[in-house]
Amino acid sequence: MQVDDYILKLPYVDLKKKQLLPEYSGIYYVVDEAGLVWYIGQAKKINERWAGKSHHRLHQLEAQKKKQFRIYYESIAIGCLDEVEKQRIQQYNPHLNGSKVKRKKVHPTETLLRETLVALSDFAFILGIEPPRQNDPLYVQKCIDFRQDWRIRKKVLSLNVIHIGINQAAMGEVVEDWEHKKAFLGNSFKTRKSYANKWESSSDLSFDLAGQRLVVNGYAIEVCNVNKEVTELIKSYHLQTLAGIQLKTLNQESLEILKKKCCQSQGTLYIPEKFSGGIVELNHQSLQRIRQYETDPIKLVFNEPINEKGGKFLLKQIAEEYQTGKRGIGSRSNKIDISSLLTARGIDKTRYINLSYSSTPQRGRLYIYVKCFAGDLREPLGKQRINLGTDQGSQNNSLPISNLIRGSKGIKAQSLNSYNLSYNNIYMRATVDREAWLLFETYLSDFAKIELSQDDGYIEKVYISGKKYIVPAKLSLTIDNHRSITIPFGPKDEMNYEKVIQVIRERLQNSGLPNLKISFTRETIKK
């Protein structure tokens, strides 16, 4: 973000004369000749922090041969350094703060935005621009009441928000397979390590790839999915630019129609069945705050060259990679021919092809259900102190996380009062290669299952905090030096992890399978 009068009135030295920095504690600001804030930091003694080659960002700054940097500084008491530094970083959003230290080349966030917009341009449109949410205390309070914290995080509250919609119907005209479209969206929003900032998701769920946000040059960009029903309401678009990239933009008439008939969640623009209920009212109010987008507000500071390939080309390329085997199952290594092993052992190769209660997650795979080593899923693990037996140690959260339990008896909310639940057993859900499971089911059926009974429920992803969730333990198997097969597993009865892997190892060693190599991965916590 650009420097303001507050920083410009502070004392400074040129980066090349950093030895002249003062000895007292304070906050320092690295600013280039164009007034862009590159880095903000703190030090108990500012001169010592920059002495010699000691500063961890010095090599990145010196790599910018065409830039001239100044270090502005202000005196701050040691006890206040953390709080003030945090405030200043949120206020100025420096180019380097938060980026990887080891990389000399750090691309600006504006480049990431422009690259993403080009990739999505064939399917994306500008919905409108929203004024700062901090100016609407009633809206903020509603977000708090319904735990919509993603909408009102501190770094976003004070910013204008530009809303982008992704036309799912337009993507469907290019390719029909959802896996191809999901891969395209995932590639568009994936984390790129050499950038100063990254796209942040409103959800850790894999299918919610469009609920994304990027903070860049004093604005927040939020992206949501738009289904066919909504796009059919749009009368017309006009062309406008965002960060210099030309996109279709809603005119006032179309925006007013959507504001009247639609709601906007944290990742989707949709038409509700009825405008009642607290969360629906909040999602409707969210859309009312959006105004027509008229001019490009983002001033480019770096204007780096970018890849100009559009969305249709990239989506077709991804679909072709799936068809040729460059993507998807088995794309990274040679597939094991398990079929002959199944035939030799008299195993029915057609089993589990058509399961009545659930569709398969993708071609050749099955959903698999395992219990949790960390605790009983009848109660939210986020309310407990749990230990997975790894270097991560104990995990603790003061707020329970509402994990939805699904099954033949319908969807239930995970409860602190386990006797209120209608499911006797609750599992985590994962996926497994179908033929691999057929081959090893005899040895693993005590520790994982494919079919659930009426008294069994499952949780798609077990969250123990707002972002952290549990990844099941995994068994990795290599047959005759081919690529590994991975199968999730869990405990049986009161068995701990060590006892389970002992039993599985003994069974597999007596299986008679050729050159079988076995390894195990503990249940872990992922963010």
N, C-alpha and C positions, 0 to 999 in steps of 0.2 A: 504494500500500500504506500501511497505517497506520503512524504513528510509533511508536517503542518507547522504552524507558527510556534507551537509549544517546544518542539525539538529544535527548530532553527534559532531560537533565542538562547539555547544552551551553549556552553563553551565546547570547543572541539579542537582536535588535532588531525592532520592528514595521517592516513594509515602508514605512510612511509616514515612518519615521525612519531610512531606510537610510543617510543621511549619517553616522550614528554607527558604522557598521561599522568594524572594525579595519584597519590598514594592512598587516598581515602576510599571508603566503601561507597558503592553506588550502582546505578544502572547505566549501561552504555548502549549506543545506537550506531550501527554501521550503515551509512547512507552513501549512495553513489552521486555522481555529478548531476544526474537528472532528478534527484530528489526521491528516489525509491529506497525504502527501508529494506535492507538486506538481512540484518540480524539484530536481535536484542538479547542482551545477557546481563548478568549481575556478577559482582565480585566484591569480596571483602577488602581487597586492595586492587584497584583497577589497573595500575601500572604493572603489578606482578602478573595479573591474568594475561596481559599482552606481551610480557617480556620474551625476547628472543623469538623462538618458533613454537612457544608453548600453547598458543591458542588453537583449539581443535578445528576452527573454521578458517584459519589463516591460509592453508593451501588452496581452499576453494576460492577465496577472495583473490589471491595472487594469480590464480588461473584465468581470471577475467582481465586479459591483457589490455583491453580497450577501456576499462573502467577506472575511474579515479574515486577512491573512497575516503570519507571522513569518519572519524569516530567522535560522536557527540556524547557527552556524559553529564550526569547529575548526581549530586551527593544524596544518598539515602542511608538511613540508619540500618545497621546490620540486621536487627530484628524485623525490619519491614521489607527486606529485599525480596523474599519469596512472593509476598502478596503483590508488591508493586510490579515486579517483573511479569507476573501472570496477567495483571491488568493491562500492561503495556503491550504484551504479545497479542492479547485478544483485540486490543484497540487498533494496532497497526498491521497485524497479520504479515510479519516479515517473510521475505522470500525464502530464507534458508532455515528458519526455525521449524523443526519437525522433520526435516529431510535427512537422508542418510549422510553421515559425516565422511565416510570413506570415499565418496564420489566427488571427483573434482568438478565434473560437469553436472549441474543441477538445473534441469529444465524448469522454467517458470510455470505456475499453475495455469496461466492464460493459454499456454501452448497445449496443455492437456485438455482444456475446455475446447479449444478450436479443433483439435484432432477428433475428439468425441463427437462434436457437432457435425463435422464433415462425414464421419462414419454413419451417423444417424440421419443425415439430411434428407434422404429419400423417404423416410418414414416419420420424421419428427416435425412438429410445428410449435410455435410459440403460443402458449395459452394466454399469457398476460403477465403483468407485473404487480406485485403485492407490496404495500407500504410496510415499514418496520412493525413487527408484531408487538413490540414493547409499548407502542402507542395505543394499543387496544387492550386495556387491563381485563375487560370482561372475557375476551377471547383467551387471553393467557390463563385466566383462572379456570376456564372450562377445560383447557388442555391439561392443567394440573389435576383437576377433578377426575379426568378420564385417563390419566397417566400417559398422555401423549407428549412425553418429554422431548422426543425427537424434533417436534415442531418448534420448541421454545428453548433450545439450548442457548447458552449465553452468547456464543459467538455469532448466532443467527438473529437474536432478538432485535438488535439495533440496525440490521441490514434490510435493504429492499431485496425482495425475493422474485426472481424471474422464473416462471413456470414453463416447463417444456413437456409436451405430450408425445407419446410414441403410439402411432397408429398401428394397432395390431392387425387390422384388416389389410392394410397396405403391405405389411410383411407377409401375410398369408397369400397374397397374390404372386409373390416371388417363390416362396417355398411353403409347403403344407406341414411338414414334420416339425412338431414342437421342439424336439431335441436340437434341430438345426437353428431354430430361432433363439432358443435359450443359449446355445453356444455363441451365437452372434452378439446377443446382449451382454453375456458374460465377458466376451472379449472386448466389447466397447467400454465396459466399466471396470475392467480388471485393474489391480494395483500395479502401478509402474514405479519401480524403485528409484528411478533417476529423476523423479519430479518432486517439486517442493511441497506439493499437497496431493491428495488423492480423493477419488469419489468415495463418499461414505454412504452406507446403506441404512435404510430405516429398519431393516430386518435381516436376521441371519438366515432366513429361509431361502433355499436355493431357487425357488420359483419366483421370488419377489425381487427380480433383478432390476426392475425399473424404478423402485423406490430409492432413488439416489440423490445425493446432494454434493455440491462442490462450492466452496467459498473462494472467490477470486476477485481481486482488484476492487474490493469494497462492496461486492454483491454476492448473494447466494443464488445458485442455480439449482432448482429442484425438478426432478424428472419423474413422471408417472405414466403408467400404462393407460391407454384409452381403447376401449373395446368398440366393436362395430356399431352397436346400438347408439353410442354417444357420437361417433363420427358422422353417422347418418343425420344427426341434428344440425350439423354445421352447414351453413348456407354457402359461404365463400371465404376465401383467404386473400390476403395480399402479401407481397414479398417485403421482407425487412431483414436487416442484418443484426446479428448478435455476435460480439467480439469479432466483427468483420466477416462472419460467415452468413451467407444468405439462406434464410429459412422462410417457410410459409408461416403466416401469422394470422390469428383470428381477427376479423373485423368486429366492430362494436355490436352489430346485430347478432352475429353468431355467439359472441361471448355472453350476451344477455340471455339468449335462449338456453345456453348451458347452465348459467347461474340460476335460472328458473327451474330447470328440470333435473339437474345433476347434483352429485356430491363428490367431494374430493377427500379420499383417505390419504394415508402417508405413502401410498404407492400406486393408487388406482383412481381414475375418474370413472364414475359409474352412475347409473340411473337406479335410485332406490325403489323398492316396492311401495313404500309410503314414507312420508316425511314425519316420522315419529320415533321417539326413543332418543336418549341423550347423545349417543355416539353418532347417530345419523344427523341429528341437529347440529352437532359440532362440525361434521364433515360438510354439511350444507353451508354453515356459516363460513367455513374456510374458503369456499369458492366465492362467496359474496365479497370477500376482501380484495379480490383480484380486479385490476383495472386494465384497460386496453394498453397494449404495448405499442408505442409510437416511434420512438427513436432508440438507436443503439447507445446505451449508457456506459458501456465498458470501454475505457480507453486503453488501447494496447501499448504496453511499455517496451516489450521485447520484439514482438512481431516476427518470431522465428519461422523459417520455412517448415511446412508440414506436408504430410501425405494427402493428396487430393482425391484418393479413391473413395467413391460414394458408397452408400449402404447397399444398393442393389448388387453391385459388383462383389462386395465383401460377403454378403449373404449367400450369393450363388457359389462363391469360392468355398465357403464353409460346407455347403450342401454337397459340393463335388468331392471335398475331402472325406466326408462321411461315406460317400458312395464308393470311393477308391480305396477305402481302408486306412487313410491317413489320420482320420479321427475316429473316435468311438472305441468300443471294446476290442482289445487286441491290436490297437494301432501302434503301440510302442514296442511291441516285441512279437515273437512268433507264438501263435496260439497252440496250446497243447491239444492234441487229438485225443480227447477223453472218450469219444464215442466207442472206439475199439475196446477200451478197458471196460466200459459199461456192458458191451455185448459179451465179452469174455466172462464177466461175472454174473451174467444173467439178470442184469438190472433193467427194469422197464424204462426205456429212454423217453417215453411219451408222458411220464408221470409229471404232474404239476404244470403241464402246458396250458391248461385252461382251468384256473381257479375261479370258482363261482363268486366268492365274496370280495375279491379284490383284483384289479388289473395289475399286470406286471409293470414294474417301473420303467423298463426299457427292454429292447430285444435281447432274449437269451438270459435275462436275470429274473430273480425272485425277491420278494420281500422276505426278510428273515427277522425273527423276534427273539431277543435275548433278555435275560434279567440283568439287573445292575449290581455290580460288586459293591458300589459305594453306599447303598442303602435301599430300603424298601420304597418303591416308587408310589406307594399309596399315600405318602406324605411328601411335600415339597422339600427337596434336599437343600434348597437355598435357605431354609430355616434352621439347618443343622450345621454343626462343624463336622466335615467329613474328611477322611484321609484315604487317598487312593493307593498309598504305599509307594509313591513316586517322589521325585525331588520337588514336586510342586507343593507338597505338604498339605496342610489343612486349608480348606476353603470355607469362608464364612460370609454370610450376607444377612443383614438385618431384615430384609424384606423377602417374603415368599414369592416365588415366581409361579404364575398360573400356567401350568402345562396342561393342555387339553388331552383327556384320555378318550380314546376312540375304540369302537368295537361293535359287536352285533347288537348291543343294548343302547347304542347311540353315543353321543358325545357328552362327557361329564367333565366338570372342573375338578382338578386335583385339589384335595381338601386337607386341612390340618386334622380334621376329624375323620379318620380312615373308615370308621364304621358307617359313614354316610355314603360311601362308594358302593356301586352295584357290581363291581368287578373284584373277584377274589385275587387274581394275579395280574400284575401290570408289567409290561415288557417295553424295552426300547426297540425301535424299528430300524433296520439297516437293509442292505441289499447283498445278494450273493449270486454268482454265476450258477445257473440252473444245473448244468451237467456236472459242475464241480460238487454241488451239494448232493446230487444223486450218488456220486461216487463215494463221498465221505459221510453220508447221513448215518450209516450204521454206527460210526464211531463217535458222532457228535450230537446225536439226537437228544441226549440227556442235557445238553448245554445250549441248545438252540432249537427253534421249531419254525416250521413254515406255515402251519395251519393253527389257528387259535380256536379255542372252544368258546361257548357262549359266556362263560365266566371269566374269560381272559380279555383284557384291554391292553392298548398300547399307546405310547407317546411317540410322536414322530421325531422330536428332538427334545431332550431333557435339559432344560435350562436351570442353572443353579444361581444365576444372576442375570442382569439385563443383557449381557453379551456372552457369557461363558456357558457352554453346554458340554455334556458328557459324550465322549466318543467310545463306543464299546471296545472291549478287548478283542484282539484279532489273532487268528492262527494263520501263518504263512506257510505254504507247502510248495515244494519244488519237486516235480516228478521227472526223473531221467534228465536232469540238467536243463529243462525248459523253464519258461518264466514262472514266477510264483503265482499261486492261487491264494486269495485271501478270503477267509471265512470268519465272520464275527462269532463270538461265543460269550456266555455268561455263566453265573454260578448255578449250581443245583442244590436245593435244600440249604444247608448251612455251610457248604464247602467254601473255603477261601480260595483266592487265586492260585496259590502254590499247590493246593490239593487238586484243583481242577486240571492244571496243566500236567501234573504228574499222571493223572488218570488218562488224559488224552494222549500223552506221549506214549504210554505203555500200550494203549490200544493200537495206535498207528504203527508202532514198531513191529507189531505182530500182524499187520494187514497184508503183507506179501506184495505190496506195490513196489515197482522197480525204482531203485536209487532215490528213495524218498528222503528229502531234507525238511526238517521241521524247525520253525522258530515261532516265538510268541511275542506279542506286544500288549502291554498292560492297558487297562482302561485308563483313559486320560481325559483331561479337560482342555477344550479348545476354545479360542476366542474368535 
